[in-house]
């Protein structure tokens, strides 16, 4: 019995060690593959434009020139972004944008992507100050939201004393949602970061970030 068990135990150990090695190498392999694919797609497409002007000795380094071409493309895209900050760049971009929006199907996709970028881009990254929990859309049902304002304007004062403004996004698309005004006493503030709150909403609640009180506890079903 021991003679049969010993080889089988070694086989299981070898198998477990092999899969552990695969799991360790997988992120590195995927990263290298993605980097190489990006270089081939970007730099490889431009290499035929200038390869004929290079000496024969330098043409023996295709990957090097692909990397150089990719760097040039990234630099040109960066310059385009800087140029777009000026009036002329914005004018041409707006003309191109109007043309894209008129294309059936493509315009809807472009508009949706632009809305996501505009909502959660660099200019509006501080729009949400804190993650909160409120009873919405009815008492006893809780929703995750973002505190957007505590200032007391006309709508807040008309609604009652000490009203806070909260944005409750829809899931999994957080670009739409509900702007609600809630009494401060009914707003539960969380220590969760805005980024973790957004992950939870986009995942439909599948991602529950850990917090200072410990990791999420899974309730037995």
C-alpha positions in Angstrom: 0.0 0.0 0.0 2.8 2.5 0.9 4.6 1.8 -2.5 1.4 2.8 -4.3 0.7 5.8 -2.1 4.2 7.3 -2.3 4.3 7.9 -6.1 0.7 9.2 -6.1 1.6 11.7 -3.3 4.6 12.9 -5.3 2.5 13.3 -8.4 0.0 15.4 -6.5 2.8 17.5 -5.0 4.3 18.0 -8.5 0.9 19.0 -9.9 0.2 21.5 -7.2 3.7 23.0 -7.5 3.3 23.3 -11.3 -0.1 25.1 -11.0 1.4 27.4 -8.3 4.2 28.3 -10.7 1.7 29.0 -13.5 -0.3 31.3 -11.2 2.8 33.2 -10.3 4.0 33.6 -13.9 0.6 34.3 -15.5 0.5 38.0 -14.6 4.0 38.5 -15.9 3.3 36.6 -19.1 0.1 38.5 -19.8 1.8 41.8 -19.1 4.6 41.0 -21.6 2.1 39.7 -24.1 0.0 42.9 -23.9 3.1 45.1 -24.1 4.4 43.2 -27.1 1.0 43.3 -28.8 0.7 47.0 -28.2 4.1 47.6 -29.7 3.4 45.4 -32.7 0.0 47.1 -33.4 1.1 50.7 -33.0 4.7 50.7 -34.0 4.5 47.9 -36.5 1.9 49.7 -38.6 4.2 52.7 -39.0 7.5 50.9 -39.6 6.9 50.4 -43.4 6.6 54.2 -43.8 10.3 54.8 -42.8 12.0 51.4 -42.9 13.1 52.0 -46.5 15.1 55.1 -45.4 17.1 53.2 -42.8 20.5 51.6 -43.5 20.4 47.9 -44.1 22.3 47.2 -40.9 19.7 49.1 -38.8 16.8 47.3 -40.5 17.9 44.1 -38.6 16.3 45.6 -35.4 12.6 45.7 -36.2 11.4 45.5 -32.6 13.6 48.4 -31.6 12.2 50.6 -34.3 8.7 49.5 -33.4 9.3 50.7 -29.8 10.7 54.0 -31.2 7.6 54.4 -33.5 5.3 53.7 -30.6 7.0 56.3 -28.4 6.6 58.8 -31.3 2.9 58.0 -31.6 2.3 58.4 -27.8 4.1 61.7 -28.0 2.0 62.9 -30.9 -1.2 61.9 -29.1 0.0 63.8 -26.0 0.7 66.9 -28.2 -2.8 66.5 -29.7 -4.2 66.6 -26.2 -2.3 69.8 -25.4 -3.3 71.3 -28.7 -7.0 70.5 -27.9 -6.8 72.9 -25.0 -6.6 75.8 -27.3 -9.5 77.3 -29.3 -8.5 76.0 -32.7 -8.1 72.5 -31.5 -11.4 72.6 -29.7 -13.1 73.9 -32.9 -11.8 71.1 -35.1 -12.6 68.5 -32.4 -16.2 69.8 -32.1 -16.6 69.6 -35.9 -15.4 66.0 -35.9 -17.6 65.2 -32.9 -20.7 66.5 -34.6 -19.9 64.4 -37.7 -19.4 61.3 -35.5 -22.7 61.9 -33.6 -24.6 61.9 -37.0 -23.4 58.3 -37.8 -26.2 55.9 -36.8 -25.1 53.5 -34.0 -21.6 55.0 -33.7 -23.0 58.3 -32.4 -24.8 56.6 -29.6 -21.8 54.7 -28.5 -19.5 57.8 -28.7 -22.0 59.8 -26.7 -22.2 57.2 -24.0 -18.4 56.9 -23.7 -18.0 60.6 -23.6 -20.6 60.9 -20.8 -18.7 58.4 -18.7 -15.4 60.1 -19.3 -16.9 63.6 -18.5 -18.6 62.4 -15.4 -15.6 60.7 -13.8 -12.8 62.5 -15.5 -10.1 64.7 -13.9 -12.3 67.8 -13.9 -15.0 66.2 -11.8 -13.0 63.7 -9.7 -13.8 65.8 -6.6 -17.5 66.0 -7.4 -18.2 63.3 -4.8 -16.9 64.1 -1.4 -18.0 61.1 0.6 -19.8 57.7 0.3 -23.0 57.5 2.2 -26.0 55.2 2.8 -29.6 56.5 2.6 -33.0 54.9 2.7 -34.0 55.0 -1.0 -36.3 54.5 -2.9 -38.5 53.6 0.1 -38.1 53.2 3.9 -36.4 50.0 4.8 -34.5 49.8 1.5 -30.9 51.1 1.6 -28.9 52.5 -1.3 -25.3 53.5 -1.7 -24.8 57.1 -2.7 -22.3 60.0 -2.8 -22.5 63.2 -0.8 -22.3 66.0 -3.4 -23.2 69.1 -1.3 -24.0 70.3 2.2 -24.7 73.9 1.2 -28.1 75.2 2.1 -29.5 76.7 -1.0 -33.1 77.6 -1.8 -34.3 74.0 -2.5 -32.6 72.7 0.7 -34.0 75.4 2.9 -37.5 74.9 1.4 -37.3 71.2 2.0 -36.4 71.6 5.7 -33.6 72.3 8.1 -30.1 70.9 7.5 -30.7 69.1 4.2 -27.9 67.4 2.4 -27.7 66.7 -1.3 -26.9 63.1 -2.3 -26.4 61.5 -5.7 -27.6 57.8 -5.9 -26.2 56.3 -9.0 -27.8 53.4 -10.9 -26.0 50.1 -11.2 -24.0 49.0 -13.1 -24.0 52.2 -15.1 -23.2 55.0 -12.6 -23.5 57.8 -15.2 -27.2 58.0 -14.5 -29.0 58.1 -11.1 -31.1 60.3 -8.8 -30.3 63.5 -7.1 -32.1 63.5 -3.7 -32.2 65.9 -0.8 -32.1 64.1 2.5 -32.1 65.4 6.1 -28.7 65.1 7.6 -30.0 62.9 10.4 -31.0 60.3 7.8 -27.6 60.2 6.0 -25.2 57.5 7.2 -21.6 58.5 6.4 -19.1 55.7 5.6 -15.3 55.6 5.8 -15.3 53.8 2.4 -13.4 55.7 -0.3 -15.2 57.1 -3.3 -13.2 54.7 -5.5 -14.3 51.6 -3.5 -17.9 52.9 -3.5 -17.8 53.2 -7.3 -16.4 49.7 -7.6 -19.2 48.3 -5.6 -21.8 50.1 -7.7 -20.3 49.1 -11.0 -20.1 45.5 -9.9 -23.7 45.4 -8.8 -22.7 44.7 -5.3 -20.5 41.7 -6.2 -17.4 43.6 -5.0 -17.6 44.4 -1.3 -14.4 46.3 -0.2 -12.8 45.5 3.1 -12.8 48.2 5.7 -11.2 49.1 9.1 -13.7 46.9 10.9 -12.4 43.8 9.1 -13.1 41.9 5.9 -16.7 41.4 4.6 -18.4 38.6 6.4 -20.1 36.0 4.2 -23.4 35.0 5.6 -24.1 31.3 5.4 -27.0 30.4 3.1 
